[in-house]
Amino acid sequence: MADLICVTQRSLCSDDFLERIRRLAQAKPQAILLREKDLGEADYEVLAREVQERCVPLGVRLIVRRYVGVARRLGLRQVHLSMEELRQAEPGMLTELQVGVSIHSVEEATEAQALGVAYLVAGHIYATDCKKELEPRGLDFLREVCQTVSIPVFAIGGVTAERGPELLACGAAGCCVMSGAMQCSTPEEYICSMLTKNQI
């Protein structure tokens, strides 16, 4: 069974962000990745605690972006890093925590696996408003990454319910969604559609 990860970007959200998190969590994606790259560690931790209160009691994992100290203080085990952050990670962190990393090439995927990460997020696969200036890497890229590594690979970028099956056919363990999760009018229905249409 494949997984669905909701990635946050509160600037895309026109309604109450924390209420949207609660509604997304009620629909049971496997995890919520709190992205929010504009926040310093102190402000990020405040927000992460509020998100944790809304998703973890519902059985939805919270993945912390970048701030390992925040994950430790909140008692969380999942952290997501960029490749640059992964290369600079403290010794032992990869055995203490479940670390995921964003990759944009097959070479990065191979390197990340060798360093011991738990999963990869590969993208962006389709054209997306979040990265208008960059060409999508496409399904062939995703397929090559999935064939090269033995750890789970999640596709990101322009993912929709209709596109899910072809992503899974490439070998992806699941999908990440951001714009749809942050902008849909009915978060519960959106997540349910993603899960049911793709047997996630």
HUVENHU-V546143 format. One record per residue. SS is DSSP state (2 for helix, 1 for strand, 0 for the rest). OMEGA is omega in whole degrees, -180 to 180 (999 if undefined). D_CENTER is the distance of its C-alpha to the mean C-alpha in Angstrom with 1 decimal. Layout:
# HUVENHU-V546143
ss=SS omega=OMEGA d_center=D_CENTER
ss=SS omega=OMEGA d_center=D_CENTER
This chain:
# HUVENHU-V546143
ss=0 omega=-178 d_center=16.8
ss=0 omega=-177 d_center=13.4
ss=1 omega=176 d_center=10.2
ss=1 omega=178 d_center=8.2
ss=1 omega=174 d_center=4.9
ss=1 omega=179 d_center=6.0
ss=1 omega=-175 d_center=5.0
ss=0 omega=166 d_center=8.5
ss=0 omega=-169 d_center=11.3
ss=2 omega=179 d_center=14.5
ss=2 omega=177 d_center=16.8
ss=2 omega=-173 d_center=15.9
ss=0 omega=-178 d_center=16.9
ss=0 omega=178 d_center=20.7
ss=0 omega=-179 d_center=21.3
ss=0 omega=-174 d_center=20.8
ss=2 omega=-177 d_center=17.2
ss=2 omega=175 d_center=17.6
ss=2 omega=177 d_center=19.4
ss=2 omega=177 d_center=16.6
ss=2 omega=179 d_center=14.2
ss=2 omega=-178 d_center=17.0
ss=2 omega=175 d_center=17.5
ss=2 omega=-178 d_center=13.9
ss=2 omega=179 d_center=14.1
ss=2 omega=-180 d_center=17.5
ss=0 omega=171 d_center=16.3
ss=0 omega=163 d_center=14.4
ss=0 omega=-179 d_center=10.9
ss=0 omega=-177 d_center=10.0
ss=1 omega=170 d_center=7.7
ss=1 omega=178 d_center=6.9
ss=1 omega=-179 d_center=5.0
ss=1 omega=-172 d_center=8.3
ss=0 omega=171 d_center=8.2
ss=0 omega=-175 d_center=12.0
ss=0 omega=-177 d_center=13.3
ss=0 omega=-174 d_center=16.8
ss=0 omega=170 d_center=17.4
ss=0 omega=-172 d_center=19.5
ss=2 omega=-177 d_center=19.0
ss=2 omega=180 d_center=21.5
ss=2 omega=178 d_center=20.2
ss=2 omega=-179 d_center=16.6
ss=2 omega=177 d_center=18.0
ss=2 omega=-180 d_center=20.0
ss=2 omega=-179 d_center=17.1
ss=2 omega=178 d_center=15.0
ss=2 omega=-180 d_center=18.1
ss=2 omega=177 d_center=18.4
ss=2 omega=179 d_center=14.9
ss=2 omega=-180 d_center=15.6
ss=2 omega=-176 d_center=18.9
ss=2 omega=-176 d_center=17.5
ss=2 omega=-175 d_center=14.7
ss=2 omega=177 d_center=15.9
ss=2 omega=179 d_center=19.4
ss=2 omega=178 d_center=18.1
ss=0 omega=179 d_center=16.5
ss=0 omega=-178 d_center=12.8
ss=1 omega=173 d_center=11.0
ss=1 omega=177 d_center=10.0
ss=1 omega=-179 d_center=7.8
ss=1 omega=178 d_center=9.8
ss=1 omega=169 d_center=9.2
ss=0 omega=-168 d_center=12.3
ss=0 omega=-178 d_center=15.0
ss=2 omega=180 d_center=16.0
ss=2 omega=178 d_center=19.0
ss=2 omega=179 d_center=17.3
ss=2 omega=-180 d_center=15.5
ss=2 omega=-178 d_center=19.0
ss=2 omega=179 d_center=20.8
ss=0 omega=180 d_center=18.7
ss=0 omega=-179 d_center=19.1
ss=0 omega=-175 d_center=15.4
ss=0 omega=-176 d_center=14.6
ss=1 omega=179 d_center=10.9
ss=1 omega=178 d_center=10.2
ss=1 omega=-175 d_center=7.9
ss=1 omega=167 d_center=10.4
ss=0 omega=177 d_center=11.8
ss=2 omega=179 d_center=14.5
ss=2 omega=179 d_center=17.2
ss=2 omega=179 d_center=16.0
ss=2 omega=-178 d_center=15.7
ss=2 omega=-179 d_center=19.3
ss=0 omega=-175 d_center=20.6
ss=0 omega=-180 d_center=19.2
ss=0 omega=179 d_center=22.0
ss=0 omega=177 d_center=23.7
ss=0 omega=-177 d_center=22.8
ss=2 omega=-176 d_center=19.3
ss=2 omega=174 d_center=17.8
ss=2 omega=180 d_center=20.1
ss=2 omega=-174 d_center=19.7
ss=0 omega=172 d_center=15.9
ss=1 omega=-172 d_center=13.1
ss=1 omega=172 d_center=11.5
ss=1 omega=-178 d_center=8.6
ss=1 omega=175 d_center=9.2
ss=1 omega=180 d_center=8.7
ss=1 omega=-177 d_center=11.9
ss=0 omega=176 d_center=14.2
ss=0 omega=178 d_center=17.1
ss=2 omega=180 d_center=18.5
ss=2 omega=177 d_center=20.2
ss=2 omega=179 d_center=17.1
ss=2 omega=179 d_center=15.6
ss=2 omega=180 d_center=19.0
ss=2 omega=-178 d_center=19.2
ss=2 omega=178 d_center=15.9
ss=2 omega=-180 d_center=17.0
ss=2 omega=179 d_center=20.5
ss=2 omega=172 d_center=19.3
ss=0 omega=-179 d_center=17.9
ss=0 omega=-177 d_center=14.1
ss=0 omega=-178 d_center=12.7
ss=1 omega=177 d_center=10.1
ss=1 omega=168 d_center=9.1
ss=1 omega=-174 d_center=6.8
ss=1 omega=180 d_center=9.9
ss=1 omega=-6 d_center=10.9
ss=0 omega=-171 d_center=12.1
ss=0 omega=179 d_center=13.8
ss=0 omega=175 d_center=15.7
ss=0 omega=-178 d_center=17.4
ss=0 omega=179 d_center=15.5
ss=2 omega=-179 d_center=17.1
ss=2 omega=-180 d_center=14.5
ss=2 omega=-176 d_center=15.9
ss=0 omega=-174 d_center=19.4
ss=0 omega=-176 d_center=21.1
ss=0 omega=176 d_center=19.4
ss=0 omega=176 d_center=20.2
ss=0 omega=-178 d_center=17.5
ss=0 omega=170 d_center=17.5
ss=2 omega=-176 d_center=18.0
ss=2 omega=179 d_center=18.2
ss=2 omega=176 d_center=20.6
ss=2 omega=-180 d_center=18.2
ss=2 omega=-179 d_center=15.5
ss=2 omega=-180 d_center=18.4
ss=2 omega=178 d_center=19.8
ss=2 omega=-178 d_center=16.7
ss=2 omega=179 d_center=16.5
ss=2 omega=-175 d_center=20.3
ss=2 omega=-176 d_center=20.3
ss=0 omega=-180 d_center=18.1
ss=0 omega=178 d_center=18.4
ss=0 omega=-178 d_center=15.0
ss=1 omega=177 d_center=12.2
ss=1 omega=178 d_center=10.6
ss=1 omega=180 d_center=7.7
ss=1 omega=178 d_center=8.9
ss=1 omega=176 d_center=7.8
ss=0 omega=178 d_center=10.6
ss=0 omega=-177 d_center=13.2
ss=0 omega=174 d_center=12.0
ss=0 omega=178 d_center=14.5
ss=0 omega=-178 d_center=16.0
ss=0 omega=-179 d_center=18.8
ss=0 omega=-176 d_center=17.0
ss=2 omega=-177 d_center=15.0
ss=2 omega=-180 d_center=18.0
ss=2 omega=174 d_center=18.6
ss=2 omega=179 d_center=15.1
ss=2 omega=178 d_center=15.7
ss=2 omega=177 d_center=19.2
ss=0 omega=-180 d_center=18.1
ss=0 omega=-180 d_center=16.9
ss=0 omega=176 d_center=13.1
ss=0 omega=-179 d_center=12.1
ss=1 omega=-175 d_center=9.9
ss=1 omega=170 d_center=7.9
ss=1 omega=178 d_center=5.0
ss=1 omega=178 d_center=7.3
ss=0 omega=-176 d_center=8.3
ss=2 omega=180 d_center=12.0
ss=2 omega=-179 d_center=13.0
ss=2 omega=-177 d_center=11.6
ss=2 omega=-172 d_center=13.1
ss=2 omega=-178 d_center=16.3
ss=0 omega=-178 d_center=17.4
ss=0 omega=-180 d_center=20.7
ss=0 omega=-175 d_center=20.1
ss=2 omega=-179 d_center=16.6
ss=2 omega=-179 d_center=18.0
ss=2 omega=179 d_center=19.4
ss=2 omega=-179 d_center=16.4
ss=2 omega=179 d_center=14.2
ss=2 omega=178 d_center=17.3
ss=2 omega=179 d_center=17.9
ss=2 omega=-177 d_center=14.6
ss=2 omega=-174 d_center=15.3
ss=2 omega=-178 d_center=19.0
ss=2 omega=-177 d_center=19.3
ss=0 omega=-178 d_center=17.1
ss=0 omega=-180 d_center=18.2
ss=0 omega=999 d_center=14.7
